[in-house]
Amino acid sequence: MTSQAQELLRSEFNRWAKEGWAEAMERHHFRITEKAIRRMELGEDERILELGCGDGWACRLLAKLLGPRSRIVGLDISDEMIRLARRKSEGIENVRYLWGPASKIDCADNYFTRVLSVESFYYYPDQAAVLDELLRVTMRMGRIYLLMCIFAENPDSKRWVERLQVPVHVRSAAEYRALLESRGWVEVETEQFDPDPDSPPETQAHDRALLVSARKPDSPVHLSQSS
Ligand SMILES: C[S@@+](CC[C@H](N)C(=O)[O-])C[C@H]1O[C@@H](n2cnc3c(N)ncnc32)[C@H](O)[C@@H]1O
């Protein structure tokens, strides 16, 4: 771990892991994650990074959906989440986990075909640095998918942010688009998921999310230093 901000995230999400929040997050994030996965147009041979994987439920879901030829890597800053993820994924050959911050991914250049991040990107202290690191580890023409319920257009964001013990970014879809483009990503797209009006009120709040996706360009990107 390098910075104080990262240490704060590690200890906060270690607390969440110990208090059993990983299972509740799976219940809350499952529907929007399924929708995002449908947008990813996945084949059997994908190499997927899940950034901020928590206890790894979405990694296991991807491994099951894609089968043994896929390679799934989950990364999280919380060592307790990673411990849970490894325990729950015992015996699944094509899933592995890395402990560390999203800004420093222990992996070869140009490796991943896709990156998925579920309800995690708004916590990253230096989002530009993470986007640069993703540009390094994603293969040419690979795509990233950042799914977030905390964003400026979501009226529920304010009350969620007030309850959190760590700082978060609350950006609009347009701001995310500008941020990704400024870090060299192309074909940046944003899509808002809205709750089904007939679904029960307790699930509605978890079904509104912003999906930001983008492609790595096919020629090298020359970037200025992030923040
Ligand atoms: C709200 S939880 C979501 C977990 C999981 N994706 C899910 O949907 O159930 C956010 C996760 O992001 C991780 N996280 C937060 N900041 C991070 C960072 N800078 N680098 C890597 N992971 C981070 C947390 O440890 C936590 O597991």
The ligand as an ORCA input file, in Angstrom:
! r2SCAN-3c Opt
* xyz 0 1
  C     -19.013     -1.296     -2.828
  S     -17.790     -2.565     -2.905
  C     -18.276     -3.482     -4.364
  C     -17.714     -4.873     -4.363
  C     -18.170     -5.746     -5.553
  N     -17.709     -5.209     -6.815
  C     -19.666     -5.884     -5.548
  O     -20.323     -5.284     -6.401
  O     -20.191     -6.574     -4.660
  C     -16.351     -1.694     -3.484
  C     -15.118     -2.570     -3.575
  O     -14.087     -1.793     -4.191
  C     -12.870     -2.031     -3.483
  N     -12.002     -0.850     -3.646
  C     -12.211      0.407     -3.173
  N     -11.192      1.205     -3.510
  C     -10.310      0.454     -4.202
  C      -9.053      0.714     -4.821
  N      -8.483      1.929     -4.787
  N      -8.438     -0.292     -5.466
  C      -8.994     -1.537     -5.523
  N     -10.174     -1.845     -4.941
  C     -10.834     -0.865     -4.301
  C     -13.322     -2.243     -2.053
  O     -12.364     -2.897     -1.253
  C     -14.613     -3.018     -2.212
  O     -14.421     -4.409     -2.184
*
